[in-house]
Amino acid sequence: MRPALNASLALCLLGAAAAAVAAPEADRRAVTVQGEGEVYAAPDRARLSMAVEDTETDLKAAQAKVNGIVKAYLAQARALGIKDEDVSTAGLSIDAQYDYSGNKGRKFLGYHVVRSLELVVRDLDKIGDYLGKATEAGINNVSNPQLESSKADELQRQALAKAALDAQAKAKMLAETLGVKLGPVHDLNAATEVVRPPVPQVRMLAMAAAAPESGNDQMGFSAGQIRVHTSVTAQFDLLAP
């Protein structure tokens, strides 16, 4: 009987300790508020993602074609001022394609070869030129430019600081209104959203046509501003006056 009695006593002691810890938590008074912070900045670079695709029954012929287009475009991009460290051409996929619609089993259609490229353009005045040269070289898959800021981390910190101050000001106002003192932060959560300005959709045929105006004018491109929005949910203790 003694082991059972000792176990029961231990459980009682644990329960009492837990209740003692939980008691102050249950009596704690707090206020939860949400703070908002927002900063704006002009983008200073753009990320261009593109690819060249071809399907041939001869694999070497397909590879030679896409590799030739990539080399031709890189020459054009370097002439526009792109640096090697801002170019990535490592993306490559080869897929054997078949037609299964016939009654005689699958029919080999050819090898589909894709070479993908990613460029970081630091002169936004030339974005349209980079896209125009891509179509001239034979690039047949271009995504819309993604505008970025090289100061993204700093912008997020600034927005977070604004959101934290906003949350503190709201909590202080509520505490003063209720006639209590604002205590320390008990819980804190933050979320950040980066909103980039829209860019014109790239239309390959339109960009391929030669025009006396600049590539950006041809696209109707305007950089706009990047908006960094941060929200902070904070719980402050409320203290008796």
Backbone bond lengths (Angstrom), bond angles and torsions (degrees), N, CA, C in turn:
res aa  C-N    CA-C-N  psi(-1)  N-CA   C-N-CA  omega(-1)  CA-C   N-CA-C  phi
1 M - - - 1.465 - - 1.531 111.12 -
2 R 1.335 117.85 -28.32 1.458 119.82 -176.07 1.538 113.22 -61.81
3 P 1.366 119.30 -42.34 1.472 117.93 178.12 1.519 112.57 -60.95
4 A 1.317 116.89 -38.88 1.471 119.49 179.29 1.509 110.53 -65.90
5 L 1.353 116.45 -38.80 1.468 120.59 179.97 1.519 110.13 -65.39
6 N 1.338 117.17 -42.04 1.466 120.72 179.11 1.521 111.09 -63.04
7 A 1.360 116.60 -40.67 1.460 119.81 179.25 1.515 110.89 -64.15
8 S 1.331 117.47 -41.36 1.463 121.12 179.45 1.519 110.74 -64.04
9 L 1.344 115.81 -41.42 1.457 120.16 178.82 1.528 111.42 -63.33
10 A 1.340 115.98 -40.57 1.473 119.80 179.46 1.519 110.93 -64.10
11 L 1.328 117.33 -41.58 1.455 120.73 178.53 1.517 111.21 -63.26
12 C 1.316 116.65 -39.87 1.467 119.84 178.88 1.521 111.15 -63.75
13 L 1.356 115.46 -42.61 1.459 119.00 179.48 1.520 111.81 -63.78
14 L 1.353 115.91 -41.12 1.459 119.85 178.03 1.521 110.85 -63.13
15 G 1.309 116.86 -42.13 1.462 120.42 179.33 1.507 111.78 -63.43
16 A 1.345 116.01 -39.92 1.466 119.30 179.22 1.514 111.05 -66.28
17 A 1.349 116.17 -39.83 1.468 119.64 178.90 1.519 111.32 -64.53
18 A 1.330 116.19 -42.11 1.462 119.74 178.93 1.515 110.99 -63.60
19 A 1.314 116.69 -40.02 1.462 120.08 179.28 1.520 110.75 -65.24
20 A 1.359 115.90 -37.30 1.463 118.98 179.74 1.513 111.53 -65.91
21 V 1.335 116.04 -37.11 1.466 119.74 178.64 1.519 110.78 -71.91
22 A 1.336 116.92 -39.33 1.456 120.82 -176.01 1.512 112.79 -74.40
23 A 1.337 117.00 -22.71 1.466 119.23 -175.43 1.519 112.73 -61.85
24 P 1.372 118.59 -50.77 1.465 117.64 178.64 1.526 112.21 -60.85
25 E 1.354 117.31 -34.97 1.465 120.44 -179.95 1.518 110.30 -63.44
26 A 1.340 116.04 -39.75 1.460 119.27 -179.49 1.526 111.22 -67.12
27 D 1.341 117.19 -31.22 1.469 121.04 -178.33 1.526 112.53 -85.67
28 R 1.330 116.78 -8.83 1.460 119.18 -176.13 1.519 110.92 -69.03
29 R 1.333 114.45 133.40 1.458 119.86 175.74 1.529 109.12 -102.93
30 A 1.320 116.60 137.47 1.463 119.94 -175.89 1.517 109.95 -147.42
31 V 1.302 114.73 162.81 1.463 121.85 174.75 1.526 107.77 -130.56
32 T 1.316 116.64 136.66 1.469 122.12 179.25 1.526 109.17 -111.62
33 V 1.308 116.34 128.04 1.470 121.55 -178.65 1.513 109.32 -132.43
34 Q 1.326 115.47 163.23 1.466 121.13 176.06 1.513 109.15 -122.29
35 G 1.307 115.65 124.30 1.459 121.23 177.56 1.516 111.32 -103.11
36 E 1.332 116.12 150.34 1.462 121.93 -178.57 1.526 109.43 -123.02
37 G 1.312 114.97 138.66 1.468 120.31 176.30 1.514 110.35 -138.24
38 E 1.319 116.52 140.33 1.462 120.11 -175.81 1.519 110.08 -145.81
39 V 1.332 116.00 135.74 1.460 121.38 175.25 1.528 108.56 -135.24
40 Y 1.326 115.17 155.53 1.461 121.47 -179.25 1.529 108.72 -125.42
41 A 1.323 115.18 148.46 1.464 120.26 177.01 1.521 109.05 -154.82
42 A 1.308 115.29 147.98 1.463 120.09 176.43 1.524 108.89 -76.97
43 P 1.320 118.80 134.41 1.477 120.37 176.67 1.519 110.01 -64.72
44 D 1.325 115.99 147.91 1.464 119.42 179.09 1.528 112.16 -124.32
45 R 1.330 116.60 8.34 1.466 119.56 175.41 1.527 108.70 -160.09
46 A 1.317 115.29 162.90 1.459 121.09 179.39 1.517 108.70 -136.93
47 R 1.312 116.01 141.67 1.455 121.92 178.22 1.531 108.09 -103.92
48 L 1.322 116.49 119.79 1.456 122.42 -179.26 1.523 109.59 -106.45
49 S 1.319 116.20 124.29 1.462 121.67 177.24 1.518 108.77 -114.41
50 M 1.328 116.58 129.38 1.457 120.50 -177.34 1.524 109.50 -151.58
51 A 1.318 115.79 167.73 1.461 120.32 -179.26 1.515 109.16 -154.59
52 V 1.312 115.29 156.69 1.453 121.59 173.30 1.528 106.97 -121.16
53 E 1.324 115.57 131.09 1.467 121.41 -176.31 1.525 109.90 -124.20
54 D 1.339 114.99 145.76 1.464 120.10 175.91 1.526 108.74 -155.38
55 T 1.319 115.49 146.82 1.461 121.66 177.41 1.514 109.25 -123.70
56 E 1.331 116.11 123.87 1.457 122.50 179.63 1.529 108.64 -138.49
57 T 1.310 116.29 151.80 1.465 119.01 175.65 1.523 111.33 -71.62
58 D 1.324 115.99 -23.75 1.460 120.83 176.95 1.527 108.62 -100.43
59 L 1.332 117.13 118.04 1.453 121.22 -176.01 1.525 112.26 -61.62
60 K 1.327 117.28 -43.88 1.463 119.87 -179.51 1.521 111.74 -62.59
61 A 1.329 116.30 -35.95 1.465 119.55 178.78 1.525 110.77 -66.26
62 A 1.341 117.14 -41.32 1.464 120.62 178.77 1.522 111.01 -64.88
63 Q 1.321 116.18 -43.27 1.466 119.70 178.97 1.514 111.36 -64.11
64 A 1.324 116.28 -42.65 1.465 119.60 -179.33 1.522 111.04 -62.61
65 K 1.324 117.04 -38.00 1.458 120.20 -178.36 1.529 111.47 -66.99
66 V 1.343 116.98 -50.28 1.465 119.19 -177.91 1.525 111.01 -68.03
67 N 1.340 117.18 -37.14 1.464 119.37 178.38 1.525 111.13 -65.07
68 G 1.319 117.04 -37.61 1.460 120.68 177.84 1.520 111.61 -64.23
69 I 1.330 116.96 -40.21 1.471 120.57 179.48 1.528 110.23 -66.65
70 V 1.339 115.88 -41.76 1.466 119.50 179.16 1.525 110.60 -61.80
71 K 1.327 117.27 -45.25 1.468 120.49 179.80 1.528 111.31 -62.68
72 A 1.329 116.27 -41.41 1.458 119.74 179.77 1.525 110.83 -63.48
73 Y 1.325 116.38 -40.71 1.468 118.89 -179.34 1.524 111.20 -69.79
74 L 1.327 117.21 -40.16 1.462 119.12 179.64 1.524 111.33 -61.26
75 A 1.311 116.77 -35.52 1.464 119.80 176.13 1.526 110.58 -62.80
76 Q 1.340 116.18 -42.00 1.464 120.66 177.95 1.523 110.57 -65.23
77 A 1.347 116.65 -42.21 1.461 120.76 -178.42 1.529 111.17 -65.40
78 R 1.317 116.82 -39.63 1.470 119.39 178.51 1.523 110.50 -66.25
79 A 1.322 116.54 -34.64 1.465 119.37 176.77 1.530 110.88 -64.58
80 L 1.321 117.06 -28.75 1.464 120.76 177.92 1.527 112.17 -81.56
81 G 1.334 117.21 -10.30 1.464 120.30 175.10 1.512 115.70 113.00
82 I 1.341 118.99 6.60 1.459 119.66 -179.80 1.523 109.91 -67.41
83 K 1.326 116.92 143.71 1.463 121.89 177.28 1.525 109.69 -98.55
84 D 1.315 115.23 152.26 1.462 120.03 -176.44 1.526 111.96 -59.60
85 E 1.339 117.30 -35.47 1.468 119.66 -178.62 1.531 112.52 -70.43
86 D 1.335 116.95 -11.66 1.459 121.05 178.74 1.526 112.29 -101.14
87 V 1.321 116.50 14.05 1.466 120.87 -178.29 1.524 109.46 -126.50
88 S 1.322 115.93 133.83 1.454 121.25 173.59 1.519 108.74 -128.51
89 T 1.341 115.80 125.32 1.467 120.76 -179.73 1.522 110.81 -125.08
90 A 1.334 116.54 25.94 1.463 120.30 -172.59 1.526 112.75 -77.15
91 G 1.318 118.19 -16.67 1.458 120.05 -175.62 1.522 112.90 -71.06
92 L 1.319 116.87 123.75 1.462 122.03 178.85 1.527 109.20 -148.09
93 S 1.338 115.71 131.08 1.462 119.24 173.72 1.519 109.42 -137.87
94 I 1.331 115.48 141.72 1.468 122.48 178.60 1.526 107.41 -128.55
95 D 1.317 115.47 124.81 1.456 120.02 -175.48 1.528 109.72 -133.49
96 A 1.319 116.40 121.83 1.466 120.25 175.48 1.528 108.68 -77.30
97 Q 1.317 116.92 124.47 1.456 121.04 -176.13 1.528 111.15 -107.02
98 Y 1.345 114.40 142.30 1.465 121.23 -177.88 1.524 109.86 -133.42
99 D 1.311 115.47 154.20 1.468 123.00 174.33 1.535 107.38 -107.69
100 Y 1.327 115.41 119.44 1.462 120.62 -178.23 1.529 112.58 -104.84
101 S 1.321 117.12 10.81 1.466 119.78 -174.05 1.539 113.06 -78.88
102 G 1.326 118.13 -20.00 1.471 120.59 -177.77 1.521 112.53 -78.31
103 N 1.315 114.63 172.12 1.461 120.83 -179.72 1.520 113.29 -90.27
104 K 1.301 117.18 -5.62 1.457 121.16 -176.36 1.531 112.09 -106.00
105 G 1.294 116.06 29.72 1.462 119.14 -179.86 1.516 111.72 86.49
106 R 1.281 115.49 -167.24 1.463 119.64 -175.94 1.529 111.39 -77.46
107 K 1.334 114.51 149.39 1.458 121.46 177.79 1.522 108.64 -119.71
108 F 1.305 117.03 125.98 1.456 121.56 -178.88 1.527 110.23 -70.80
109 L 1.336 116.48 125.84 1.466 121.49 -179.99 1.516 112.72 -99.22
110 G 1.311 116.80 -30.05 1.457 119.20 -179.57 1.516 111.08 144.54
111 Y 1.316 114.36 -179.48 1.462 121.33 178.03 1.532 108.81 -99.28
112 H 1.325 114.61 125.33 1.468 120.23 178.08 1.524 107.97 -96.46
113 V 1.320 116.12 113.20 1.458 122.00 -176.38 1.528 109.32 -110.47
114 V 1.330 115.77 132.46 1.467 121.61 -179.96 1.520 108.89 -127.98
115 R 1.323 116.27 126.17 1.469 122.54 170.39 1.517 107.59 -113.00
116 S 1.324 115.84 122.74 1.468 120.16 -178.94 1.528 110.21 -106.30
117 L 1.318 114.74 149.22 1.456 122.02 -179.26 1.524 108.92 -131.73
118 E 1.312 115.29 148.87 1.458 121.55 172.43 1.514 108.86 -135.91
119 L 1.332 115.60 128.60 1.454 121.49 -178.89 1.520 109.67 -123.43
120 V 1.304 115.86 142.23 1.463 121.62 171.62 1.524 107.19 -106.98
121 V 1.322 116.00 110.13 1.468 121.86 -177.91 1.525 108.23 -96.74
122 R 1.325 116.02 121.90 1.465 120.75 -176.76 1.530 112.41 -101.09
123 D 1.292 116.91 -4.68 1.465 121.63 174.47 1.525 107.06 -112.82
124 L 1.329 116.37 97.94 1.463 120.29 -173.61 1.526 112.25 -66.77
125 D 1.327 117.21 -18.50 1.464 119.45 177.95 1.529 111.67 -68.62
126 K 1.338 116.99 -12.66 1.470 120.14 -176.10 1.532 113.12 -110.91
127 I 1.310 117.89 9.29 1.467 119.10 -178.20 1.527 111.04 -57.80
128 G 1.312 116.43 -48.57 1.455 119.92 179.62 1.520 112.45 -60.77
129 D 1.333 116.85 -34.25 1.465 120.05 178.70 1.534 111.08 -67.57
130 Y 1.328 116.24 -41.33 1.469 119.53 177.73 1.523 110.84 -62.24
131 L 1.321 117.00 -40.08 1.461 119.92 -179.85 1.528 110.99 -71.47
132 G 1.327 116.21 -38.13 1.461 119.67 178.79 1.520 111.92 -64.39
133 K 1.328 116.63 -42.37 1.463 120.39 178.12 1.527 111.25 -65.48
134 A 1.319 116.65 -29.70 1.465 119.89 178.54 1.522 110.73 -63.26
135 T 1.317 116.65 -45.00 1.465 119.45 -179.97 1.525 111.15 -68.28
136 E 1.333 116.76 -35.95 1.461 120.16 178.06 1.534 110.79 -63.39
137 A 1.329 115.91 -36.94 1.469 119.73 -177.48 1.523 112.03 -76.84
138 G 1.330 117.60 -18.79 1.463 120.15 -180.00 1.514 114.69 111.58
139 I 1.340 117.79 7.36 1.463 120.83 174.40 1.525 107.62 -63.28
140 N 1.316 117.84 126.66 1.464 120.04 -174.46 1.527 114.51 -117.55
141 N 1.334 116.83 13.60 1.459 120.15 175.85 1.521 108.32 -146.82
142 V 1.328 116.58 108.31 1.465 121.44 -176.76 1.517 109.30 -128.90
143 S 1.332 116.02 127.99 1.465 121.22 175.66 1.521 109.72 -90.32
144 N 1.327 115.45 160.62 1.456 119.41 178.11 1.524 110.76 -64.71
145 P 1.340 119.02 142.49 1.465 121.20 179.73 1.523 111.31 -60.27
146 Q 1.336 115.55 142.94 1.462 122.05 175.50 1.521 108.25 -105.98
147 L 1.328 116.12 110.18 1.454 120.63 -177.96 1.526 110.31 -78.13
148 E 1.332 116.03 138.63 1.460 121.47 -175.95 1.527 110.24 -138.24
149 S 1.328 114.41 166.65 1.461 121.23 172.79 1.521 108.42 -122.69
150 S 1.311 116.54 135.03 1.463 120.74 177.33 1.526 111.19 -70.75
151 K 1.331 117.70 -10.74 1.468 122.65 179.66 1.524 110.96 -105.39
152 A 1.332 117.04 29.90 1.469 121.04 -174.58 1.525 112.06 -58.19
153 D 1.330 117.91 -43.93 1.469 120.63 -178.64 1.525 111.15 -63.65
154 E 1.328 115.95 -42.97 1.462 119.87 179.42 1.528 110.92 -64.28
155 L 1.333 116.96 -40.09 1.461 120.51 179.09 1.525 110.80 -63.57
156 Q 1.321 117.50 -40.74 1.463 120.30 178.54 1.523 111.32 -64.73
157 R 1.321 117.14 -38.78 1.470 119.64 177.87 1.524 110.93 -65.43
158 Q 1.324 117.06 -39.82 1.457 119.88 178.48 1.536 111.13 -63.88
159 A 1.328 115.44 -42.19 1.465 119.02 179.15 1.521 110.98 -66.18
160 L 1.331 117.02 -39.21 1.464 120.53 177.82 1.523 111.48 -62.69
161 A 1.327 116.51 -42.30 1.464 119.97 179.06 1.524 110.78 -61.89
162 K 1.321 116.85 -41.93 1.466 120.27 177.97 1.519 111.20 -63.50
163 A 1.321 116.40 -41.82 1.463 120.20 -179.26 1.526 111.03 -66.11
164 A 1.341 117.11 -39.35 1.463 120.34 179.20 1.524 111.00 -65.06
165 L 1.322 116.85 -43.14 1.469 120.38 178.38 1.523 111.06 -65.31
166 D 1.321 116.43 -37.02 1.458 120.54 178.19 1.531 110.36 -64.70
167 A 1.333 116.75 -42.88 1.464 120.08 178.25 1.521 111.01 -63.97
168 Q 1.314 117.17 -42.12 1.463 120.95 179.50 1.526 111.36 -63.42
169 A 1.342 117.01 -42.20 1.455 120.82 -179.94 1.535 111.22 -64.30
170 K 1.330 116.91 -40.88 1.463 120.09 178.08 1.524 111.58 -64.90
171 A 1.345 116.32 -44.07 1.457 119.84 179.78 1.524 111.28 -64.08
172 K 1.328 117.31 -39.49 1.463 121.34 179.10 1.526 111.08 -64.42
173 M 1.327 115.91 -41.96 1.454 119.67 178.65 1.529 111.32 -62.03
174 L 1.328 116.60 -42.56 1.458 120.35 179.35 1.532 110.98 -65.71
175 A 1.341 116.52 -41.71 1.462 119.78 -179.85 1.525 111.14 -63.22
176 E 1.325 116.84 -44.81 1.458 119.99 179.23 1.522 111.55 -64.13
177 T 1.317 116.42 -37.84 1.463 120.20 178.66 1.520 111.41 -64.30
178 L 1.331 116.40 -36.32 1.467 121.11 -178.59 1.526 112.78 -87.48
179 G 1.326 117.17 -1.70 1.450 120.58 177.30 1.515 114.40 74.46
180 V 1.326 117.44 31.01 1.464 121.48 177.32 1.524 108.66 -126.43
181 K 1.334 114.92 171.46 1.458 119.92 178.64 1.532 109.86 -98.25
182 L 1.311 114.56 146.32 1.461 120.19 178.30 1.518 109.77 -85.14
183 G 1.330 115.69 123.73 1.452 121.39 179.35 1.518 112.11 -93.34
184 P 1.314 116.45 -167.22 1.470 120.39 -178.91 1.526 112.04 -72.19
185 V 1.329 114.74 166.76 1.466 120.82 176.91 1.526 108.98 -71.39
186 H 1.325 115.73 130.71 1.457 120.65 179.85 1.525 112.11 -99.97
187 D 1.330 116.59 -31.74 1.460 120.99 -178.56 1.525 108.19 -151.05
188 L 1.336 116.32 145.30 1.469 119.88 -175.28 1.519 109.98 -149.01
189 N 1.334 116.39 131.02 1.466 122.67 175.98 1.520 108.69 -136.09
190 A 1.328 116.13 145.33 1.462 120.50 -177.46 1.515 110.39 -136.57
191 A 1.327 114.88 149.82 1.468 121.48 176.46 1.517 108.31 -141.21
192 T 1.339 116.46 140.89 1.463 121.96 -176.88 1.519 110.17 -123.57
193 E 1.327 116.21 138.50 1.466 122.56 176.53 1.524 108.53 -127.12
194 V 1.327 115.92 129.53 1.468 121.30 177.12 1.522 107.96 -108.85
195 V 1.333 115.91 119.86 1.464 121.63 -178.96 1.517 108.21 -110.35
196 R 1.321 115.48 116.62 1.465 120.57 -179.65 1.520 110.04 -95.37
197 P 1.325 117.32 147.56 1.471 119.42 178.81 1.515 111.20 -64.89
198 P 1.333 117.66 146.07 1.469 119.93 178.96 1.522 110.42 -68.23
199 V 1.327 114.86 149.93 1.459 120.10 176.73 1.520 108.35 -121.94
200 P 1.336 117.35 154.61 1.466 119.11 179.86 1.521 111.24 -61.51
201 Q 1.309 116.97 141.60 1.458 120.52 176.55 1.522 109.29 -67.08
202 V 1.324 115.01 134.93 1.456 119.67 -177.46 1.525 109.34 -76.78
203 R 1.323 116.78 124.26 1.462 122.32 176.55 1.517 107.40 -112.81
204 M 1.308 115.53 112.27 1.456 120.69 -170.44 1.530 113.07 -60.39
205 L 1.312 118.09 -43.85 1.459 120.20 -176.28 1.520 111.04 -67.30
206 A 1.326 116.39 -39.18 1.461 119.52 -179.51 1.525 110.38 -66.48
207 M 1.337 116.24 -39.79 1.450 119.03 -178.41 1.520 111.73 -70.99
208 A 1.313 117.67 -25.13 1.458 120.02 -176.14 1.520 112.15 -72.48
209 A 1.319 118.32 -25.80 1.459 121.48 -177.70 1.521 110.66 -71.63
210 A 1.311 116.51 134.89 1.459 120.13 178.70 1.519 109.87 -71.19
211 A 1.338 116.19 144.37 1.455 120.83 -179.46 1.518 108.29 -150.44
212 P 1.329 118.31 147.74 1.452 120.35 -178.94 1.519 112.76 -71.36
213 E 1.350 116.97 -23.68 1.453 119.01 -178.94 1.529 110.65 -76.81
214 S 1.336 116.12 164.82 1.460 120.41 -179.03 1.519 110.57 -68.38
215 G 1.345 114.46 164.07 1.449 118.66 179.20 1.513 112.25 -61.08
216 N 1.349 117.52 -38.57 1.461 120.32 179.10 1.524 111.50 -66.33
217 D 1.338 117.25 -38.86 1.465 120.25 177.33 1.524 110.45 -65.40
218 Q 1.320 115.53 -38.43 1.450 119.88 -179.46 1.530 111.25 -64.80
219 M 1.334 116.03 -36.69 1.459 120.89 178.54 1.522 112.80 -80.20
220 G 1.346 116.93 -20.35 1.451 119.84 -169.58 1.515 111.06 70.87
221 F 1.338 116.14 36.31 1.460 121.35 -173.42 1.514 111.46 -85.12
222 S 1.342 115.80 133.92 1.455 123.14 172.19 1.521 107.74 -137.42
223 A 1.331 117.48 130.86 1.459 120.95 -171.33 1.523 113.10 -67.74
224 G 1.338 118.25 -36.82 1.456 119.96 -178.48 1.517 111.83 66.06
225 Q 1.342 116.69 -153.72 1.455 121.30 -178.88 1.522 110.81 -132.52
226 I 1.328 115.17 148.37 1.455 122.13 173.76 1.528 108.50 -89.71
227 R 1.323 116.67 133.50 1.463 121.31 178.54 1.523 109.08 -110.68
228 V 1.326 115.24 127.08 1.462 121.26 177.04 1.520 107.84 -111.69
229 H 1.317 116.06 114.86 1.462 121.53 -177.74 1.521 109.47 -114.39
230 T 1.330 115.98 130.35 1.459 121.50 -179.79 1.517 109.73 -127.02
231 S 1.309 116.12 136.87 1.468 121.55 173.89 1.524 108.87 -119.14
232 V 1.318 115.94 140.65 1.458 122.91 -179.61 1.513 108.91 -126.03
233 T 1.322 116.82 124.77 1.455 121.96 173.01 1.518 108.02 -102.47
234 A 1.336 116.42 117.03 1.462 121.45 -174.51 1.518 110.29 -125.85
235 Q 1.322 115.10 140.32 1.471 121.23 175.42 1.515 108.51 -114.28
236 F 1.323 116.15 119.82 1.462 122.84 -179.71 1.527 110.19 -106.99
237 D 1.312 116.01 143.03 1.464 119.71 172.79 1.526 109.29 -72.87
238 L 1.308 115.85 146.73 1.472 122.06 174.19 1.527 107.81 -110.70
239 L 1.320 115.67 127.34 1.472 121.87 -176.11 1.519 110.51 -110.46
240 A 1.317 115.42 149.81 1.458 119.51 177.50 1.528 109.56 -68.03
241 P 1.332 117.68 143.99 1.456 120.47 -177.85 1.540 111.26 -66.85
